Amino acid sequence: MNKKIGIGLCSILALSTLVTGCGKKAELDDNKTAVSLDDIKITATDYYNEIKKSNISKLIDMIDHQLFDEKYPKTDEEDQTVEEQISQMKETYGSNDSMFLSVIQQYYGVNSEEELEEMLRLEYKRNEAVEDYVEDNLSDDEIQEYYDENTIGDIKASHILITPDVDSNATDDEQEKAEEEAKKQAEKIIKKLEDGEDFADLAKEYSDDEATAEDGGDLGYFNTDDMDENFMEAVKELDNDEYTKEPVKTQYGYHIILKVDQKDKPKLKKVKDEIKTTLANNKLDNDSTLHYQTLIDIREDNNIKWNDDELEKQYEELMDQLLNAATNNTTN
């Protein structure tokens, strides 16, 4: 977490020399006095040695600003994301200025809304960099395997939806009974289809999906990410002009699905970028340490060099803490 302390321009410049100095302990000129009182003086080196003990996260922020600010310039999407995050914080913590400042100081280590915005913008750019890095390091085999197993042509289908007639205050028994009745109703409609009745006519008469019922249940063309997983698994198994012989249960209720058409599978070249994004997101979702490990890798790829052993040790310890905390959050 970013810890913010009051430091002047001189100390910022001093910190910025750490990545370019020589030797294993960065030194300033002991003859340069930062502040004096009568016969007492505090040198720039004294000050540097003191602030570096507890300010490694600030130095990491400075490093990442150098790595990411130019590569990922501010966008409208970034503006919107940061504005929404701050608005959400104010809704959660209260919009009173003094209360809000107190909370962000305590939990985020920043002293103003401007500093909070800067922190959130840096984190946004870090996320962009991590996603790009993970995508760039996907293997061709991973991409091909996902394409072979998951990519399909757009499907056109119609459905009849029967929702359980129950309200949010229903007991478990009432919910179960409503589910059974909805399923039985769907099974009766399938029987009508088997007897030769028209799918579109039945959708208009029985479907609880008001958005599609008048169009005979027509859902248009869709693909994997557009529909409930159970719905997609069922419709993929159908031939054109075939309907499901058993009701398909989703979070919305019970569906009878008629597959109308399926387009040819797109070429890998056309969907490769989309697949890479999906795979990267899956990796990040399934490995809570990957975000931090990727940032470590990016810094190493940019030849980070520590010219102060104590700072290097603090950096390594902080990275270990972040990785361990991410691991513990996953296992708990």
C-alpha positions as CSV (number, residue, x, y, z in Angstrom):
1,M,0.0,0.0,0.0
2,N,1.3,3.4,-0.9
3,K,2.6,5.3,2.2
4,K,2.8,9.0,1.8
5,I,5.0,11.2,3.9
6,G,5.9,14.9,3.5
7,I,9.1,15.2,1.6
8,G,10.6,18.1,-0.3
9,L,11.9,18.5,-3.8
10,C,15.4,17.8,-2.8
11,S,14.6,14.4,-1.3
12,I,12.6,13.5,-4.4
13,L,15.6,14.3,-6.5
14,A,17.8,12.4,-4.2
15,L,15.5,9.3,-4.5
16,S,15.6,9.6,-8.2
17,T,19.3,9.1,-8.3
18,L,19.1,5.7,-6.7
19,V,18.6,3.9,-10.0
20,T,21.6,5.6,-11.7
21,G,24.3,5.9,-9.0
22,C,27.2,3.6,-8.6
23,G,28.4,1.4,-5.7
24,K,26.3,-0.7,-3.3
25,K,25.2,2.2,-1.1
26,A,23.9,5.4,-2.6
27,E,25.5,8.4,-1.0
28,L,24.9,12.1,-1.2
29,D,27.4,14.8,-0.3
30,D,27.8,14.9,3.5
31,N,29.0,18.5,3.1
32,K,25.5,19.5,1.8
33,T,23.4,20.6,4.7
34,A,19.7,20.0,4.4
35,V,18.8,22.0,7.5
36,S,20.7,23.5,10.5
37,L,19.9,24.9,13.9
38,D,22.7,26.9,15.5
39,D,25.6,24.4,15.7
40,I,23.5,21.4,14.7
41,K,23.2,20.3,11.1
42,I,21.4,17.6,9.3
43,T,23.0,16.6,6.0
44,A,21.2,15.5,2.9
45,T,22.7,12.0,3.5
46,D,21.3,11.9,7.0
47,Y,17.9,12.7,5.6
48,Y,18.1,10.2,2.8
49,N,19.2,7.4,5.2
50,E,16.2,8.2,7.4
51,I,13.4,8.4,4.8
52,K,14.6,5.3,2.9
53,K,13.8,3.2,6.0
54,S,10.1,3.4,5.6
55,N,9.4,4.8,2.1
56,I,10.3,1.9,-0.3
57,S,6.7,1.9,-1.7
58,K,7.1,5.6,-2.8
59,L,10.3,4.7,-4.7
60,I,8.5,1.8,-6.4
61,D,5.7,4.2,-7.4
62,M,8.4,6.5,-8.9
63,I,9.9,3.6,-10.8
64,D,6.6,2.5,-12.2
65,H,5.6,6.0,-13.2
66,Q,8.8,6.1,-15.3
67,L,7.9,2.7,-16.8
68,F,4.2,3.2,-17.6
69,D,3.2,6.9,-17.8
70,E,4.5,7.5,-21.3
71,K,3.7,4.0,-22.5
72,Y,0.1,4.2,-21.3
73,P,-1.1,7.8,-21.7
74,K,-4.3,8.9,-20.1
75,T,-7.5,7.9,-21.9
76,D,-11.2,8.6,-21.5
77,E,-11.6,5.1,-20.2
78,E,-9.0,5.7,-17.5
79,D,-10.7,9.0,-16.6
80,Q,-14.0,7.3,-16.3
81,T,-12.6,4.3,-14.3
82,V,-10.8,6.6,-11.8
83,E,-13.8,8.9,-11.4
84,E,-16.1,5.9,-10.7
85,Q,-13.7,4.5,-8.1
86,I,-13.5,7.8,-6.2
87,S,-17.3,8.2,-6.4
88,Q,-17.8,4.7,-5.0
89,M,-15.3,5.4,-2.2
90,K,-17.3,8.6,-1.3
91,E,-20.6,6.6,-1.3
92,T,-18.9,4.0,1.0
93,Y,-17.0,6.2,3.3
94,G,-19.1,9.4,3.2
95,S,-18.8,12.5,1.1
96,N,-17.9,14.8,4.1
97,D,-14.5,16.3,3.2
98,S,-12.9,15.8,6.6
99,M,-14.2,12.3,7.1
100,F,-13.3,11.3,3.5
101,L,-9.8,12.6,3.9
102,S,-9.4,10.8,7.2
103,V,-10.4,7.5,5.7
104,I,-8.2,7.7,2.6
105,Q,-5.3,8.7,4.9
106,Q,-5.8,5.7,7.1
107,Y,-6.5,3.1,4.4
108,Y,-4.6,4.4,1.3
109,G,-1.9,6.5,2.8
110,V,-2.7,9.6,0.8
111,N,-3.3,13.1,2.1
112,S,-5.7,14.5,-0.5
113,E,-8.1,13.5,-3.2
114,E,-5.5,14.6,-5.8
115,E,-3.0,12.1,-4.3
116,L,-5.7,9.4,-4.3
117,E,-6.4,10.1,-8.0
118,E,-2.7,9.9,-8.8
119,M,-2.5,6.5,-6.9
120,L,-5.5,5.1,-8.8
121,R,-4.2,6.3,-12.1
122,L,-0.9,4.5,-11.5
123,E,-2.7,1.3,-10.5
124,Y,-4.8,1.6,-13.7
125,K,-1.6,1.8,-15.8
126,R,-0.1,-1.1,-13.9
127,N,-3.1,-3.2,-14.7
128,E,-2.8,-2.3,-18.4
129,A,0.9,-3.2,-18.3
130,V,0.2,-6.5,-16.6
131,E,-2.5,-7.6,-19.0
132,D,-0.3,-6.7,-22.0
133,Y,2.7,-8.6,-20.6
134,V,0.7,-11.7,-19.8
135,E,-0.9,-11.6,-23.3
136,D,2.5,-11.1,-25.0
137,N,3.9,-14.2,-23.1
138,L,1.1,-16.6,-24.1
139,S,2.4,-19.5,-26.2
140,D,1.1,-20.3,-29.7
141,D,0.0,-23.8,-28.3
142,E,-2.1,-22.1,-25.6
143,I,-3.9,-19.9,-28.2
144,Q,-4.4,-22.8,-30.6
145,E,-5.8,-25.1,-27.9
146,Y,-8.3,-22.4,-26.8
147,Y,-9.3,-21.8,-30.4
148,D,-9.8,-25.5,-31.1
149,E,-11.9,-26.1,-27.9
150,N,-13.8,-23.0,-27.4
151,T,-14.2,-20.9,-30.5
152,I,-17.5,-21.4,-32.5
153,G,-19.4,-19.6,-35.1
154,D,-22.2,-17.3,-34.1
155,I,-25.4,-19.2,-33.4
156,K,-29.0,-18.1,-34.1
157,A,-31.7,-19.5,-31.9
158,S,-35.1,-19.0,-30.4
159,H,-36.3,-20.0,-26.9
160,I,-39.3,-20.3,-24.7
161,L,-38.6,-19.3,-21.1
162,I,-40.7,-20.5,-18.2
163,T,-39.8,-18.8,-14.9
164,P,-40.7,-20.1,-11.5
165,D,-43.7,-18.2,-10.1
166,V,-42.2,-17.2,-6.8
167,D,-41.2,-14.0,-5.0
168,S,-38.0,-13.2,-3.2
169,N,-39.5,-13.9,0.3
170,A,-40.4,-17.5,-0.6
171,T,-39.3,-20.3,1.7
172,D,-37.0,-23.1,0.4
173,D,-40.0,-25.4,0.1
174,E,-42.0,-22.8,-1.9
175,Q,-39.0,-22.2,-4.1
176,E,-38.6,-25.9,-4.8
177,K,-42.3,-26.3,-5.6
178,A,-42.3,-23.4,-8.0
179,E,-39.2,-24.8,-9.7
180,E,-41.0,-28.2,-10.2
181,E,-44.1,-26.5,-11.6
182,A,-42.0,-24.4,-14.0
183,K,-40.2,-27.5,-15.2
184,K,-43.4,-29.4,-15.7
185,Q,-44.8,-26.5,-17.7
186,A,-41.7,-26.6,-19.9
187,E,-42.1,-30.3,-20.4
188,K,-45.7,-29.9,-21.5
189,I,-44.6,-27.3,-24.1
190,I,-42.0,-29.8,-25.4
191,K,-44.8,-32.3,-25.7
192,K,-46.8,-29.8,-27.8
193,L,-43.8,-29.4,-30.1
194,E,-43.5,-33.2,-30.5
195,D,-47.2,-33.2,-31.5
196,G,-46.4,-30.8,-34.3
197,E,-47.3,-27.4,-32.9
198,D,-45.3,-24.3,-34.1
199,F,-42.4,-23.1,-31.9
200,A,-43.0,-19.4,-32.6
201,D,-46.7,-19.7,-31.8
202,L,-45.9,-21.5,-28.5
203,A,-43.3,-18.8,-27.6
204,K,-45.9,-16.1,-28.1
205,E,-48.4,-17.9,-25.9
206,Y,-46.2,-19.2,-23.1
207,S,-42.8,-17.6,-22.9
208,D,-42.0,-15.4,-19.9
209,D,-39.3,-13.5,-21.8
210,E,-41.2,-10.4,-22.8
211,A,-38.4,-9.1,-24.9
212,T,-38.6,-12.0,-27.4
213,A,-42.0,-13.6,-27.0
214,E,-43.8,-11.5,-29.6
215,D,-41.0,-12.4,-32.1
216,G,-41.5,-16.1,-31.5
217,G,-38.7,-16.3,-29.1
218,D,-36.1,-15.1,-31.6
219,L,-32.8,-14.3,-29.8
220,G,-30.9,-13.4,-33.0
221,Y,-27.2,-14.4,-33.4
222,F,-25.0,-14.7,-30.3
223,N,-21.8,-16.4,-29.1
224,T,-20.3,-18.0,-26.0
225,D,-19.9,-14.9,-23.9
226,D,-23.4,-13.7,-24.5
227,M,-25.4,-16.5,-22.9
228,D,-25.6,-18.6,-19.7
229,E,-23.1,-21.5,-19.8
230,N,-25.9,-24.1,-19.5
231,F,-27.8,-22.5,-22.3
232,M,-24.7,-22.5,-24.5
233,E,-23.8,-26.1,-23.8
234,A,-27.3,-27.2,-24.8
235,V,-27.6,-25.1,-28.0
236,K,-24.1,-26.2,-29.2
237,E,-25.3,-29.8,-29.2
238,L,-28.3,-29.2,-31.4
239,D,-28.5,-29.4,-35.2
240,N,-30.1,-26.6,-37.1
241,D,-33.9,-26.7,-36.8
242,E,-33.6,-29.0,-33.7
243,Y,-35.0,-28.2,-30.3
244,T,-34.0,-29.4,-26.8
245,K,-35.9,-32.5,-25.8
246,E,-35.5,-31.6,-22.1
247,P,-35.9,-28.2,-20.4
248,V,-32.6,-26.4,-19.9
249,K,-32.2,-24.8,-16.5
250,T,-30.4,-21.5,-16.1
251,Q,-30.6,-18.7,-13.5
252,Y,-33.6,-17.3,-15.3
253,G,-35.7,-20.5,-15.3
254,Y,-36.4,-23.3,-17.7
255,H,-35.7,-22.9,-21.5
256,I,-36.9,-24.8,-24.6
257,I,-34.3,-23.9,-27.2
258,L,-34.6,-24.1,-31.0
259,K,-31.4,-23.8,-32.9
260,V,-32.0,-22.0,-36.2
261,D,-28.6,-21.5,-37.7
262,Q,-24.8,-21.5,-37.0
263,K,-22.2,-19.5,-38.9
264,D,-18.8,-21.0,-39.9
265,K,-16.1,-20.9,-37.3
266,P,-14.0,-17.7,-37.7
267,K,-10.4,-18.0,-38.7
268,L,-7.9,-17.9,-35.9
269,K,-6.3,-14.7,-37.3
270,K,-9.6,-12.9,-36.9
271,V,-10.2,-13.9,-33.2
272,K,-6.6,-14.2,-32.0
273,D,-6.5,-10.9,-30.1
274,E,-9.8,-11.7,-28.4
275,I,-8.5,-15.1,-27.4
276,K,-5.3,-13.6,-26.0
277,T,-7.4,-11.2,-23.9
278,T,-9.6,-14.0,-22.6
279,L,-6.7,-16.2,-21.7
280,A,-4.8,-13.4,-20.0
281,N,-7.9,-12.5,-17.9
282,N,-8.4,-16.2,-17.0
283,K,-4.8,-16.5,-15.9
284,L,-5.0,-13.4,-13.7
285,D,-8.3,-14.5,-12.3
286,N,-7.0,-18.0,-11.4
287,D,-3.6,-16.9,-10.0
288,S,-3.8,-14.1,-7.5
289,T,0.0,-13.8,-7.4
290,L,0.4,-13.3,-11.1
291,H,-0.3,-9.5,-11.0
292,Y,2.5,-8.8,-8.6
293,Q,4.9,-11.4,-10.2
294,T,4.3,-9.8,-13.6
295,L,5.2,-6.3,-12.3
296,I,8.4,-7.8,-10.8
297,D,9.2,-9.4,-14.2
298,I,8.5,-6.1,-16.0
299,R,10.9,-4.2,-13.8
300,E,13.6,-6.9,-14.2
301,D,13.1,-6.9,-18.0
302,N,13.8,-3.2,-17.8
303,N,17.1,-4.0,-16.1
304,I,16.3,-2.6,-12.7
305,K,19.6,-2.2,-10.7
306,W,19.8,-1.4,-7.0
307,N,22.8,0.7,-6.0
308,D,21.8,0.5,-2.3
309,D,21.7,-2.9,-0.6
310,E,19.3,-1.8,2.0
311,L,16.8,-0.5,-0.5
312,E,17.1,-3.7,-2.5
313,K,16.4,-5.8,0.6
314,Q,13.4,-3.7,1.4
315,Y,12.1,-4.0,-2.1
316,E,12.5,-7.8,-2.1
317,E,10.8,-8.1,1.3
318,L,7.9,-6.0,0.2
319,M,7.4,-8.0,-3.0
320,D,7.5,-11.2,-0.9
321,Q,4.9,-9.8,1.4
322,L,2.6,-8.9,-1.5
323,L,3.0,-12.3,-3.0
324,N,2.4,-14.1,0.3
325,A,-0.7,-12.0,1.0
326,A,-2.1,-12.7,-2.4
327,T,-1.5,-16.4,-1.8
328,N,-3.2,-16.3,1.6
329,N,-6.2,-14.5,0.2
330,T,-6.7,-17.3,-2.3
331,T,-6.4,-20.1,0.2
332,N,-8.6,-18.5,2.9
